[in-house]
Amino acid sequence: MGITIGEINAINRYPIKSFGGEPLTACRIEPYGMHGDRFGSFYDASKTGWARFVTARNVPAMMSYRASFAEGEIRVTAPDGRKFGWDEQLLREVQRHSKTPISMSALQEPNPEDPRLMSVDAASILLVTDASLRKLEAQWGREADQRRFRGNFVVKLREGAPLEGEWIGRRLTIGGVGLQVDSFCERCVMITMDPDTQKKDPSLLKMVHNEFNTCFGVYASVISTGRIAIGDMVMLEDMDTNA
């Protein structure tokens, strides 16, 4: 049998890769991950593989744009309040920040027969815990905004519950949703950027490198679909529990 290790404390969705996202009170989980998450991305057509994606590593200003997803459409708010859709006007706006010719992906929901999102970095869902955040804050000496880590879910752990490293290879049940925890998330310069100001502080990445072996949070893939809401209990099970 599984054990209840905590509850969902925050839900974040990022409809466009490297843009700011939106907090949610509930979400739908599909075979490919969170509905509406990372449905759009910008890329350099002259490159291939992951190198083709244009992100805030290349264009820090991307993070200052806030994206939301509603009724099948992406909506974007610029830092100055201007509104955009997922269209050529937004592409021209982003292009202003880069000398590299940029293209944008088509906006379409993944094929259920091939449930992959090509603009995610690893598995479908990214989770972090409040316990790891508190540990990092104690070592770093300042507040670590959970948005720096761009997790889809922040789990508030019960006292004594196992940390993320002990979840790998096991199953999480959250509400009616089943997730398989696949791997740690290896971090990069993205976490050094303040989500609101984009000001960089390299000391955070150095701290994560030294104290967490550059890994913070875990990736999970979807076993069974459903709905997850803030306050839902999180249960940790062995993978063969519900085989």
N, C-alpha and C positions, 0 to 999 in steps of 0.2 A: 504494500500500500504506500501511497505517497504521503508527504507531509506538507502542511500549509506553511510557507516560508514568509509570506507577506501579502501586500496588496498593491494594486496599481495606484500610484500617487500622481502621475502626470502622463498625458498622452500628447505626442507631438507628430504633426504631419508636415512633410516637406514636398509639396507638389512639384517643385522645380529643383533639380540638383544644384546645390550650392547657393540657392536663394534662402532668405529667411523663411520660416514656416509659420504654422498656426497651431495654437493649443486647442485641444479637443476635450470634450467631456466623454465622448464615446466614439467608436469607430467600427468599421466592418473589416474583417480579415478574410481575404480571398486566397486561392491557392498560390498566387504570386506574392502575397504580403498585404499590407494595409491599402485599402481602396483609396485611390487618389494620391498615394505617396510616390514621389519621384516619377511622375508620369511624363515629365518633360525635361529636356536637357539641351545644352548648347555644346557644339563640337567643332573641331577643326577638321574639315573634310580631307586635308592633305595627310592626316595621320591615321593610324589603325589601332585597334585594341583600346585598352584603357587610356592610352596616351592621347586619344582623339578628343576626350572630354575637356571642355573648357570649364574650369571651376574657380572658386575663390582663391585657390593657390596661385592662379595666373592673373585673375581679375578680382582683387579683394572687394571692389565696389558691388559685386554681385550679391554679397551677403546683406547689403543695405536695402535690397528690394524684398518686400514681403509677399509671399504667394499663398493663395488659398484655393480650395477646390470645392465647388458647389454645383450641383445639377449638371455634372458632366463637363464643367468648364473650369479652366484655370483663370484666376483673376490675380492681378499683380498691382501692388501699390508701391510707387517709387518713394524715395526718401523725402521728396518735396510734396508728396500727396497726389501726384498724377496717377491716373488709373490706366492699366493696360490689360489686354487679353493675350492669349497665346497666338500671336500673329506677327506680321511683318513689322508693324510699328514697334513692338517689343524688341524684335531682333535689331532694328536700327538703333534703338535706345541702348541695348547692351553693346552693340558694336562701337559706340562712342567711346567706350572704356578700354578698347583693345585695338592694337594695330594689326593683329592677326585676323584674317577673314574668318568670320564665324557663321555657322549654320545652326539651324534648330531642328530638333527631332519632330516627327509627326506626333500628334497627340491622339493616342488611341489606347484603349484598355487591352492588356495582353490577351493572347489567345488562350482560352482555358485548356486546350490540348497541349500547349507549350508554355506553362505558367512561369515565365521568367520576365523580370524587369531588367532591361539591359543597362539602365543607368544607376543600379545599386552596386555597391562596392563588393559585396560578398553575398551572404544569405539574405533572406527577405526582410527580416525584422532585427532591429538593434535595440538591446536592452541595457540599461545601467541601473545601479542601485544607490539608494540614499546613503547606505553604509560606506560604499567606496567613495562617494562624493565627500562625506564627512572626513574620512581618512585622508583624502587628498587635501582638503582644506586645512586640516591640522598640520600637515607637512609643509604645505605651500605658504601658510600664514595669512591667507585671505580667502574670500568667498570664491567658489568655483561655480559659476552659473551653469546649470545642467544643460542649457542650450548650446554651450560650447561643444558638447559631445554628440549632439544631433541624434540622440536616442529616440526611437519611437515610443518607448515606455520607460518610465522611471518607477522602479519597484521599491516600495518602502518595506524593508525587511523587519521581521520580528527579531527580538533579541535572541542571539545564539544561532540564528539561521545560517546555513552555508552560503558563502559568498559565490560570486559568479563562476570562479574557476572550478568549483565543484559541480556546476550544472552541466558542463560540457559532456556530450554523449548521452544526456538524459532528457526526459520530457518535462515540459511545463504545461500544466492545464490552467487556463485563465478563463473563467466563465465557462462557456462551451467550446472554447478554442484550444486546440492542441498544438504545441510548438516543439520542435526538436532543437536543442541547443547544440550548435555545430562547432563554434570556434570563438576564440578571443577576437576582439577588434583591435588591430594594430593602428596606432595613432600617428598623425602627421601634423604639419604646421597649421592645419585648419583650427585646431583647438587653441592656438595662441591668439586668435582674433576675438576681440570682444564682440558679442552678437549685436550690440547696439551701435558702437562707435567704430568697429573694425580695427581699432588700435591693437597692435601686436605686442605680446609679452612672451618672448621666447623661454622665460624661466618656467612656464607651465609645462611645456613639452619636455624640457630638461628634467623636471620633477617626475613626470610620468615615465620618462625613460629610466631614471635611476631607481624609482620606488615601485614601479609597476611593470618593468621590463617592456616599456612602450605600449603596453596593452591596457585598454580601459573599456569595460563593457563586453558584451558577448553578442554574436550573431546567432539567429535562429531561423529555421525554415518551418513552413506550415505543414502540419500533419492533418489537422481538421479545421474547417472554416467556422465562422460565427461572429459574434459581436463581443467586444471588450469595452468596458466602461470604467471610469475612475471609481475606485473602491472595490473592484472585483478582487477576490482572493486569488493568490498565486500558489499553485500546488506543484511540488517537485516530485517526480516519479522516476523510477528506472525505465529505460526504453522498452523493456519487455513486459511492463505492467499491463498494457492494454493491447498487446500483440494479438 
